[in-house]
Structures are given as C-alpha cells and as structure tokens.
C-alpha cells in the first residue's frame, strides 16, 4: 500500500541524470519573508530520471488544466510556499 504524506513545500534539485524532489510540510508561526529561503526537513525525497521529466510535466499540466476547467481558478500559493534550489 502506498504511503500518504501531506506536503506544502518542495525543493527541486538537478543532478547529472536525475531530478530530486524533496517534499515537506511547514506551519510557520509568522508569515514567511519574501525571497528568503524556506528551511524544512524533507519528509519524502523522490529521485526522478530526466528521461521521465517531460511525461511528468505533461501529466501535471493536464491535471492543472482539468482542475482549472472544473473549478475555474486555482488559488495561488503564499509567497515562499514553494522552494527551489
């Protein structure tokens, strides 16, 4: 059975032949500082081959289009909810 983990922040890293996605959850007591890096301990790390990057991107774009069609708009994250390295 698959494990379910709540995440509201992600780091994206690239290495030679892989993309590394580190997912975690943060619940700040104060609003984040715009532009400041978000520090969190990843709960889940996924190593994805670069060959699979395009199909993953297409699947996410299709899912987003379907959600936008069904809900007419998707809320934008607060500043600092997604991190990228």
Rosetta constraint file for C-alpha pairs under 8 A:
AtomPair CA 5 CA 43 HARMONIC 7.68 0.50
AtomPair CA 5 CA 44 HARMONIC 7.85 0.50
AtomPair CA 6 CA 24 HARMONIC 7.40 0.50
AtomPair CA 6 CA 25 HARMONIC 6.68 0.50
AtomPair CA 7 CA 23 HARMONIC 5.81 0.50
AtomPair CA 7 CA 24 HARMONIC 4.84 0.50
AtomPair CA 7 CA 25 HARMONIC 4.67 0.50
AtomPair CA 8 CA 23 HARMONIC 7.51 0.50
AtomPair CA 8 CA 24 HARMONIC 6.38 0.50
AtomPair CA 8 CA 25 HARMONIC 5.11 0.50
AtomPair CA 8 CA 26 HARMONIC 6.84 0.50
AtomPair CA 8 CA 81 HARMONIC 6.62 0.50
AtomPair CA 8 CA 82 HARMONIC 7.43 0.50
AtomPair CA 9 CA 23 HARMONIC 5.89 0.50
AtomPair CA 9 CA 24 HARMONIC 5.44 0.50
AtomPair CA 9 CA 25 HARMONIC 5.84 0.50
AtomPair CA 9 CA 26 HARMONIC 7.07 0.50
AtomPair CA 9 CA 81 HARMONIC 5.50 0.50
AtomPair CA 9 CA 82 HARMONIC 4.89 0.50
AtomPair CA 9 CA 83 HARMONIC 6.49 0.50
AtomPair CA 10 CA 21 HARMONIC 6.61 0.50
AtomPair CA 10 CA 22 HARMONIC 5.41 0.50
AtomPair CA 10 CA 23 HARMONIC 4.49 0.50
AtomPair CA 10 CA 24 HARMONIC 6.32 0.50
AtomPair CA 10 CA 82 HARMONIC 5.56 0.50
AtomPair CA 10 CA 83 HARMONIC 5.58 0.50
AtomPair CA 10 CA 84 HARMONIC 7.02 0.50
AtomPair CA 11 CA 20 HARMONIC 7.93 0.50
AtomPair CA 11 CA 21 HARMONIC 5.80 0.50
AtomPair CA 11 CA 22 HARMONIC 5.06 0.50
AtomPair CA 11 CA 23 HARMONIC 6.66 0.50
AtomPair CA 11 CA 82 HARMONIC 7.22 0.50
AtomPair CA 11 CA 83 HARMONIC 5.04 0.50
AtomPair CA 11 CA 84 HARMONIC 4.63 0.50
AtomPair CA 11 CA 85 HARMONIC 6.11 0.50
AtomPair CA 12 CA 19 HARMONIC 7.05 0.50
AtomPair CA 12 CA 20 HARMONIC 5.78 0.50
AtomPair CA 12 CA 21 HARMONIC 4.87 0.50
AtomPair CA 12 CA 22 HARMONIC 6.59 0.50
AtomPair CA 12 CA 83 HARMONIC 7.37 0.50
AtomPair CA 12 CA 84 HARMONIC 4.96 0.50
AtomPair CA 12 CA 85 HARMONIC 5.74 0.50
AtomPair CA 13 CA 19 HARMONIC 5.77 0.50
AtomPair CA 13 CA 20 HARMONIC 5.00 0.50
AtomPair CA 13 CA 21 HARMONIC 6.58 0.50
AtomPair CA 13 CA 84 HARMONIC 7.09 0.50
AtomPair CA 13 CA 85 HARMONIC 5.55 0.50
AtomPair CA 14 CA 18 HARMONIC 5.97 0.50
AtomPair CA 14 CA 19 HARMONIC 4.54 0.50
AtomPair CA 14 CA 20 HARMONIC 6.08 0.50
AtomPair CA 15 CA 19 HARMONIC 6.23 0.50
AtomPair CA 15 CA 20 HARMONIC 7.62 0.50
AtomPair CA 17 CA 49 HARMONIC 6.22 0.50
AtomPair CA 17 CA 50 HARMONIC 5.70 0.50
AtomPair CA 18 CA 47 HARMONIC 6.39 0.50
AtomPair CA 18 CA 48 HARMONIC 5.50 0.50
AtomPair CA 18 CA 49 HARMONIC 4.53 0.50
AtomPair CA 18 CA 50 HARMONIC 5.12 0.50
AtomPair CA 19 CA 47 HARMONIC 5.88 0.50
AtomPair CA 19 CA 48 HARMONIC 5.09 0.50
AtomPair CA 19 CA 49 HARMONIC 6.19 0.50
AtomPair CA 19 CA 50 HARMONIC 6.21 0.50
AtomPair CA 19 CA 53 HARMONIC 7.87 0.50
AtomPair CA 20 CA 45 HARMONIC 6.90 0.50
AtomPair CA 20 CA 46 HARMONIC 5.72 0.50
AtomPair CA 20 CA 47 HARMONIC 4.60 0.50
AtomPair CA 20 CA 48 HARMONIC 6.16 0.50
AtomPair CA 21 CA 45 HARMONIC 5.66 0.50
AtomPair CA 21 CA 46 HARMONIC 5.10 0.50
AtomPair CA 21 CA 47 HARMONIC 6.46 0.50
AtomPair CA 21 CA 48 HARMONIC 7.72 0.50
AtomPair CA 22 CA 42 HARMONIC 5.50 0.50
AtomPair CA 22 CA 43 HARMONIC 7.38 0.50
AtomPair CA 22 CA 44 HARMONIC 5.76 0.50
AtomPair CA 22 CA 45 HARMONIC 4.41 0.50
AtomPair CA 22 CA 46 HARMONIC 6.42 0.50
AtomPair CA 23 CA 42 HARMONIC 5.30 0.50
AtomPair CA 23 CA 43 HARMONIC 5.91 0.50
AtomPair CA 23 CA 44 HARMONIC 5.22 0.50
AtomPair CA 23 CA 45 HARMONIC 6.36 0.50
AtomPair CA 24 CA 40 HARMONIC 6.74 0.50
AtomPair CA 24 CA 41 HARMONIC 6.48 0.50
AtomPair CA 24 CA 42 HARMONIC 4.61 0.50
AtomPair CA 24 CA 43 HARMONIC 4.97 0.50
AtomPair CA 24 CA 44 HARMONIC 6.73 0.50
AtomPair CA 25 CA 40 HARMONIC 7.43 0.50
AtomPair CA 25 CA 42 HARMONIC 7.81 0.50
AtomPair CA 25 CA 43 HARMONIC 7.67 0.50
AtomPair CA 26 CA 40 HARMONIC 6.80 0.50
AtomPair CA 28 CA 32 HARMONIC 7.34 0.50
AtomPair CA 32 CA 36 HARMONIC 7.50 0.50
AtomPair CA 32 CA 38 HARMONIC 7.92 0.50
AtomPair CA 32 CA 79 HARMONIC 6.99 0.50
AtomPair CA 32 CA 80 HARMONIC 6.17 0.50
AtomPair CA 33 CA 79 HARMONIC 7.88 0.50
AtomPair CA 33 CA 80 HARMONIC 7.40 0.50
AtomPair CA 34 CA 79 HARMONIC 5.91 0.50
AtomPair CA 34 CA 80 HARMONIC 6.26 0.50
AtomPair CA 35 CA 79 HARMONIC 7.92 0.50
AtomPair CA 35 CA 80 HARMONIC 6.93 0.50
AtomPair CA 36 CA 80 HARMONIC 7.42 0.50
AtomPair CA 37 CA 80 HARMONIC 7.49 0.50
AtomPair CA 37 CA 83 HARMONIC 6.92 0.50
AtomPair CA 38 CA 80 HARMONIC 6.78 0.50
AtomPair CA 38 CA 81 HARMONIC 7.91 0.50
AtomPair CA 38 CA 83 HARMONIC 6.45 0.50
AtomPair CA 48 CA 52 HARMONIC 6.81 0.50
AtomPair CA 48 CA 53 HARMONIC 7.29 0.50
AtomPair CA 49 CA 53 HARMONIC 6.71 0.50
AtomPair CA 50 CA 54 HARMONIC 7.87 0.50
AtomPair CA 52 CA 56 HARMONIC 6.23 0.50
AtomPair CA 53 CA 57 HARMONIC 6.10 0.50
AtomPair CA 54 CA 58 HARMONIC 6.16 0.50
AtomPair CA 55 CA 59 HARMONIC 6.12 0.50
AtomPair CA 56 CA 60 HARMONIC 6.21 0.50
AtomPair CA 57 CA 61 HARMONIC 6.13 0.50
AtomPair CA 58 CA 62 HARMONIC 6.10 0.50
AtomPair CA 59 CA 63 HARMONIC 6.16 0.50
AtomPair CA 60 CA 64 HARMONIC 6.12 0.50
AtomPair CA 61 CA 65 HARMONIC 6.18 0.50
AtomPair CA 62 CA 66 HARMONIC 6.20 0.50
AtomPair CA 63 CA 67 HARMONIC 6.21 0.50
AtomPair CA 64 CA 68 HARMONIC 6.07 0.50
AtomPair CA 65 CA 69 HARMONIC 6.06 0.50
AtomPair CA 66 CA 70 HARMONIC 6.16 0.50
AtomPair CA 67 CA 71 HARMONIC 5.81 0.50
AtomPair CA 67 CA 72 HARMONIC 7.55 0.50
AtomPair CA 67 CA 73 HARMONIC 7.82 0.50
AtomPair CA 67 CA 74 HARMONIC 7.44 0.50
AtomPair CA 68 CA 72 HARMONIC 4.72 0.50
AtomPair CA 68 CA 73 HARMONIC 5.11 0.50
AtomPair CA 68 CA 74 HARMONIC 6.18 0.50
AtomPair CA 69 CA 73 HARMONIC 7.79 0.50
AtomPair CA 77 CA 81 HARMONIC 6.01 0.50
AtomPair CA 77 CA 82 HARMONIC 7.79 0.50
